[in-house]
């Protein structure tokens, strides 16, 4: 029969201590910040979004004729 | 014992929803029919230049929905791309172009598919000024469209179906905001965090360090569920203890997801002047919900296989705090509504068990469906059911006194076709285009073989139905999946809305015909059964072949 696990010597002090707390900050990440070279992709997506909503509007127009 | 717990959990939910059905349903009917505007509403109408007393044709209503959503989408895209310069961004860089597009489409489309880990991708400004705002307004758009369709049934010889801007603003101010404030307080009492602490580094007992994320979680959590949005503040979503700490918050979160969708049939009955019609719709939604929960719970509890057998059920990917019942009830709710929040990992469910959340979505999310979208989806199916019954038993095809003619059937049929087209085309293209297939196989799929195919099928099912949950073994943060799923979300949201509003306009223009001996009663159990069967059959015929290639094959082999 296993004995009950009681922890290591001085464990109560460890539990009661005030944990060091760093200032508010962001996480560490591996990816470098974007360099802004791909502005063309932003334009493609923005125009694509507008085109898609225009397309849905055109479907709405077509539905009128049903 | 497990089944006793399952039944008691289900009964708890049913009783509380039953208590909310009449008061909330009647309240929503009042919200959308009241002639009086609040002072704050009048101020907003003045700012955006809207006359609240002037109703719109279905075309004008549609233009308003599209314009509002397109502008919201562009603003959210821009907000993310400018993140590095925004305050309270925790020093996080801007997400990539394709990820920003996917996220913007996802939140505007009431989907909240997340190809990213929120806590390390979006700062507090994007979370609160972008994502949380869309959680409110995208939900209000869904309810507005449903109400417009209900008006179609209620109005006689009318050229209009309501005013979108009035419906939108009332939905946010009178319905979603008050419940969200109360709900957030309850969640905070339950232990959900609400702070601006950023990331806190602490030393662990073993001498290591751990980074604990903070954030304004409760305020976002409540609308994530109430608006059937689903996007978590943390990557682990509702399995994270800061989002869903205890068993009772788990039940409360389930109730938040269900309370509006299950009360909307009352609003429908009230607005068309026959509460029995609301009960009939409620019965269909409830039958599908209970059946789905029972089957999923049975499959996960059966414990087929060595490890599940030893654990007493399939416990992989499930939180010990919630167990199998707390997980399957949440999963059924989340995928039966269009929420997509998860408190367990659907990818880890048994093969056939994992098919159930997928089926809930493939049904078109009508058990009970998302806020608004569930009601308009089932009303479209009711139109189909009435037409089929007319063919089968020679009844006059009419519903609530409105004749279901060729135009109505064309609109309803095209509505039904949009979602399967997007799901099957998106899945097929992901494997058919050589370059894309290589990327999917090498980067996205972590479980090769049949299950990998199920992961991609699940992703397109979730996106096209505006659900947002995932078989999380799929890495979706790639240019192809972000763009393709973003398109599926937008087309899956707005193309059906075109047909719903056109149907509303078509019905509103008609006069009501009196019921005759040849009219099918649509409040009786016969119609409830017919509508349930039609809903299941439409799904079965559409998706059975692809399910045999995925979860059915995996489960039966």
Interface residues (C-beta under 8 A of the other chain):
Chain A: X11 X14 X15 X19 X20 X21 X22 X24 X25 X26 X27 X29 X31 X32 X33 X34 X38 X41 X42 X44 X45 X46 X48 X49 X50 X52 X53 X56 X57 X59 X60 X63 X64 X66
Chain B: X59 X62 X63 X66 X69 X70 X73 X74 X77 X81 X84 X89 X90 X91 X92 X93 X94 X96 X97 X98 X100 X101 X104 X105 X119 X120 X123 X196 X197 X198 X199 X200 X201 X202 X203 X205 X211 X213 X407 X410 X411 X487 X490 X491 X494 X495 X498 X499 X501 X502
